[in-house]
Amino acid sequence: MTMEWVREIDELHRFFEAWFLGEESSLDRADSAFAPGFTHIGPDGEYRNRTQVMSMLRDGRGHSQGIGITTSGHRLVLETAEGIVATYVETHDLSEARNRRLTTVVFVPEPAAPNGLHWLHAQETWIP
């Protein structure tokens, strides 16, 4: 699992960008990435389960006329046979503003998932 986690973070966020621009028509990429028990805490402190995240994504397709999403500063916190904990900075360049968030993610191995990893949990914190 050496660097698959970095690839997975970058690939999923490229998918999100294309989804919000309306360039993707299927949520299969996200659906296959999230573990059945996936949870997310947004930068607003809102807790969402997998069903809520998928619904939020479904509703957001093509919602943005101009968005760029990049990730940087990937840092491995812990890697064991049971999973990976990592952090990264996610930047959203919108037509009217830019926002950044520090994200902590927990991955668990899943051979059938993209890059062999399921997203089990993600928590985002606004960066001023």
C-alpha positions as protocol buffer text, in pm:
chain_id: "A"
residue {
  index: 1
  type: MET
  ca { x: 0 y: 0 z: 0 }
}
residue {
  index: 2
  type: THR
  ca { x: 305 y: 219 z: -19 }
}
residue {
  index: 3
  type: MET
  ca { x: 179 y: 511 z: -231 }
}
residue {
  index: 4
  type: GLU
  ca { x: -160 y: 384 z: -346 }
}
residue {
  index: 5
  type: TRP
  ca { x: -322 y: 604 z: -81 }
}
residue {
  index: 6
  type: VAL
  ca { x: -180 y: 921 z: -242 }
}
residue {
  index: 7
  type: ARG
  ca { x: -300 y: 806 z: -585 }
}
residue {
  index: 8
  type: GLU
  ca { x: -644 y: 728 z: -440 }
}
residue {
  index: 9
  type: ILE
  ca { x: -678 y: 1073 z: -281 }
}
residue {
  index: 10
  type: ASP
  ca { x: -578 y: 1248 z: -603 }
}
residue {
  index: 11
  type: GLU
  ca { x: -793 y: 1031 z: -832 }
}
residue {
  index: 12
  type: LEU
  ca { x: -1108 y: 1060 z: -619 }
}
residue {
  index: 13
  type: HIS
  ca { x: -1073 y: 1439 z: -602 }
}
residue {
  index: 14
  type: ARG
  ca { x: -1027 y: 1461 z: -981 }
}
residue {
  index: 15
  type: PHE
  ca { x: -1351 y: 1264 z: -1004 }
}
residue {
  index: 16
  type: PHE
  ca { x: -1523 y: 1508 z: -763 }
}
residue {
  index: 17
  type: GLU
  ca { x: -1409 y: 1801 z: -976 }
}
residue {
  index: 18
  type: ALA
  ca { x: -1544 y: 1642 z: -1294 }
}
residue {
  index: 19
  type: TRP
  ca { x: -1868 y: 1545 z: -1116 }
}
residue {
  index: 20
  type: PHE
  ca { x: -1936 y: 1896 z: -986 }
}
residue {
  index: 21
  type: LEU
  ca { x: -1863 y: 2034 z: -1333 }
}
residue {
  index: 22
  type: GLY
  ca { x: -2114 y: 1789 z: -1481 }
}
residue {
  index: 23
  type: GLU
  ca { x: -1849 y: 1607 z: -1684 }
}
residue {
  index: 24
  type: GLU
  ca { x: -1919 y: 1270 z: -1517 }
}
residue {
  index: 25
  type: SER
  ca { x: -2254 y: 1097 z: -1541 }
}
residue {
  index: 26
  type: SER
  ca { x: -2206 y: 805 z: -1301 }
}
residue {
  index: 27
  type: LEU
  ca { x: -2132 y: 797 z: -928 }
}
residue {
  index: 28
  type: ASP
  ca { x: -1976 y: 452 z: -961 }
}
residue {
  index: 29
  type: ARG
  ca { x: -1626 y: 585 z: -887 }
}
residue {
  index: 30
  type: ALA
  ca { x: -1731 y: 730 z: -551 }
}
residue {
  index: 31
  type: ASP
  ca { x: -1961 y: 437 z: -474 }
}
residue {
  index: 32
  type: SER
  ca { x: -1675 y: 190 z: -518 }
}
residue {
  index: 33
  type: ALA
  ca { x: -1436 y: 404 z: -309 }
}
residue {
  index: 34
  type: PHE
  ca { x: -1641 y: 441 z: 10 }
}
residue {
  index: 35
  type: ALA
  ca { x: -1657 y: 156 z: 262 }
}
residue {
  index: 36
  type: PRO
  ca { x: -2006 y: 42 z: 364 }
}
residue {
  index: 37
  type: GLY
  ca { x: -1958 y: 216 z: 702 }
}
residue {
  index: 38
  type: PHE
  ca { x: -1800 y: 532 z: 559 }
}
residue {
  index: 39
  type: THR
  ca { x: -1841 y: 847 z: 768 }
}
residue {
  index: 40
  type: HIS
  ca { x: -1752 y: 1208 z: 691 }
}
residue {
  index: 41
  type: ILE
  ca { x: -1721 y: 1518 z: 906 }
}
residue {
  index: 42
  type: GLY
  ca { x: -1723 y: 1828 z: 689 }
}
residue {
  index: 43
  type: PRO
  ca { x: -1532 y: 2147 z: 760 }
}
residue {
  index: 44
  type: ASP
  ca { x: -1859 y: 2285 z: 900 }
}
residue {
  index: 45
  type: GLY
  ca { x: -1854 y: 2011 z: 1167 }
}
residue {
  index: 46
  type: GLU
  ca { x: -2151 y: 1831 z: 1008 }
}
residue {
  index: 47
  type: TYR
  ca { x: -2143 y: 1451 z: 1049 }
}
residue {
  index: 48
  type: ARG
  ca { x: -2262 y: 1248 z: 748 }
}
residue {
  index: 49
  type: ASN
  ca { x: -2290 y: 876 z: 694 }
}
residue {
  index: 50
  type: ARG
  ca { x: -2226 y: 707 z: 361 }
}
residue {
  index: 51
  type: THR
  ca { x: -2588 y: 737 z: 247 }
}
residue {
  index: 52
  type: GLN
  ca { x: -2592 y: 1110 z: 322 }
}
residue {
  index: 53
  type: VAL
  ca { x: -2260 y: 1167 z: 142 }
}
residue {
  index: 54
  type: MET
  ca { x: -2380 y: 981 z: -167 }
}
residue {
  index: 55
  type: SER
  ca { x: -2704 y: 1181 z: -165 }
}
residue {
  index: 56
  type: MET
  ca { x: -2512 y: 1507 z: -131 }
}
residue {
  index: 57
  type: LEU
  ca { x: -2293 y: 1406 z: -425 }
}
residue {
  index: 58
  type: ARG
  ca { x: -2596 y: 1308 z: -636 }
}
residue {
  index: 59
  type: ASP
  ca { x: -2752 y: 1648 z: -571 }
}
residue {
  index: 60
  type: GLY
  ca { x: -2427 y: 1832 z: -654 }
}
residue {
  index: 61
  type: ARG
  ca { x: -2370 y: 1700 z: -1006 }
}
residue {
  index: 62
  type: GLY
  ca { x: -2306 y: 1990 z: -1244 }
}
residue {
  index: 63
  type: HIS
  ca { x: -2367 y: 2237 z: -962 }
}
residue {
  index: 64
  type: SER
  ca { x: -2051 y: 2439 z: -1029 }
}
residue {
  index: 65
  type: GLN
  ca { x: -1974 y: 2636 z: -1343 }
}
residue {
  index: 66
  type: GLY
  ca { x: -1610 y: 2665 z: -1247 }
}
residue {
  index: 67
  type: ILE
  ca { x: -1429 y: 2457 z: -988 }
}
residue {
  index: 68
  type: GLY
  ca { x: -1081 y: 2319 z: -955 }
}
residue {
  index: 69
  type: ILE
  ca { x: -1002 y: 2070 z: -679 }
}
residue {
  index: 70
  type: THR
  ca { x: -643 y: 1983 z: -595 }
}
residue {
  index: 71
  type: THR
  ca { x: -473 y: 1800 z: -310 }
}
residue {
  index: 72
  type: SER
  ca { x: -126 y: 1861 z: -170 }
}
residue {
  index: 73
  type: GLY
  ca { x: 88 y: 1808 z: 136 }
}
residue {
  index: 74
  type: HIS
  ca { x: 6 y: 1437 z: 160 }
}
residue {
  index: 75
  type: ARG
  ca { x: 142 y: 1298 z: 486 }
}
residue {
  index: 76
  type: LEU
  ca { x: 131 y: 943 z: 614 }
}
residue {
  index: 77
  type: VAL
  ca { x: 36 y: 932 z: 983 }
}
residue {
  index: 78
  type: LEU
  ca { x: 10 y: 556 z: 1035 }
}
residue {
  index: 79
  type: GLU
  ca { x: 24 y: 246 z: 818 }
}
residue {
  index: 80
  type: THR
  ca { x: -55 y: -105 z: 944 }
}
residue {
  index: 81
  type: ALA
  ca { x: -195 y: -419 z: 788 }
}
residue {
  index: 82
  type: GLU
  ca { x: -541 y: -303 z: 907 }
}
residue {
  index: 83
  type: GLY
  ca { x: -531 y: 38 z: 745 }
}
residue {
  index: 84
  type: ILE
  ca { x: -380 y: 378 z: 679 }
}
residue {
  index: 85
  type: VAL
  ca { x: -428 y: 716 z: 843 }
}
residue {
  index: 86
  type: ALA
  ca { x: -312 y: 1014 z: 638 }
}
residue {
  index: 87
  type: THR
  ca { x: -358 y: 1389 z: 605 }
}
residue {
  index: 88
  type: TYR
  ca { x: -361 y: 1623 z: 307 }
}
residue {
  index: 89
  type: VAL
  ca { x: -466 y: 1973 z: 210 }
}
residue {
  index: 90
  type: GLU
  ca { x: -762 y: 2001 z: -24 }
}
residue {
  index: 91
  type: THR
  ca { x: -797 y: 2324 z: -222 }
}
residue {
  index: 92
  type: HIS
  ca { x: -1113 y: 2432 z: -400 }
}
residue {
  index: 93
  type: ASP
  ca { x: -1066 y: 2706 z: -657 }
}
residue {
  index: 94
  type: LEU
  ca { x: -1409 y: 2841 z: -736 }
}
residue {
  index: 95
  type: SER
  ca { x: -1491 y: 3116 z: -983 }
}
residue {
  index: 96
  type: GLU
  ca { x: -1564 y: 3353 z: -694 }
}
residue {
  index: 97
  type: ALA
  ca { x: -1334 y: 3230 z: -416 }
}
residue {
  index: 98
  type: ARG
  ca { x: -1075 y: 2981 z: -294 }
}
residue {
  index: 99
  type: ASN
  ca { x: -1104 y: 2766 z: 13 }
}
residue {
  index: 100
  type: ARG
  ca { x: -872 y: 2518 z: 171 }
}
residue {
  index: 101
  type: ARG
  ca { x: -919 y: 2244 z: 423 }
}
residue {
  index: 102
  type: LEU
  ca { x: -691 y: 2008 z: 610 }
}
residue {
  index: 103
  type: THR
  ca { x: -828 y: 1656 z: 579 }
}
residue {
  index: 104
  type: THR
  ca { x: -755 y: 1345 z: 781 }
}
residue {
  index: 105
  type: VAL
  ca { x: -856 y: 1018 z: 620 }
}
residue {
  index: 106
  type: VAL
  ca { x: -870 y: 656 z: 735 }
}
residue {
  index: 107
  type: PHE
  ca { x: -834 y: 389 z: 466 }
}
residue {
  index: 108
  type: VAL
  ca { x: -886 y: 15 z: 501 }
}
residue {
  index: 109
  type: PRO
  ca { x: -762 y: -244 z: 251 }
}
residue {
  index: 110
  type: GLU
  ca { x: -1021 y: -364 z: -1 }
}
residue {
  index: 111
  type: PRO
  ca { x: -887 y: -541 z: -310 }
}
residue {
  index: 112
  type: ALA
  ca { x: -1203 y: -464 z: -513 }
}
residue {
  index: 113
  type: ALA
  ca { x: -1187 y: -89 z: -439 }
}
residue {
  index: 114
  type: PRO
  ca { x: -999 y: 164 z: -654 }
}
residue {
  index: 115
  type: ASN
  ca { x: -627 y: 147 z: -571 }
}
residue {
  index: 116
  type: GLY
  ca { x: -707 y: -138 z: -328 }
}
residue {
  index: 117
  type: LEU
  ca { x: -838 y: 97 z: -57 }
}
residue {
  index: 118
  type: HIS
  ca { x: -1176 y: 186 z: 89 }
}
residue {
  index: 119
  type: TRP
  ca { x: -1235 y: 527 z: 247 }
}
residue {
  index: 120
  type: LEU
  ca { x: -1358 y: 446 z: 599 }
}
residue {
  index: 121
  type: HIS
  ca { x: -1361 y: 797 z: 747 }
}
residue {
  index: 122
  type: ALA
  ca { x: -1267 y: 1152 z: 647 }
}
residue {
  index: 123
  type: GLN
  ca { x: -1266 y: 1468 z: 855 }
}
residue {
  index: 124
  type: GLU
  ca { x: -1209 y: 1815 z: 711 }
}
residue {
  index: 125
  type: THR
  ca { x: -1109 y: 2135 z: 893 }
}
residue {
  index: 126
  type: TRP
  ca { x: -1115 y: 2481 z: 734 }
}
residue {
  index: 127
  type: ILE
  ca { x: -775 y: 2643 z: 687 }
}
residue {
  index: 128
  type: PRO
  ca { x: -804 y: 3022 z: 729 }
}
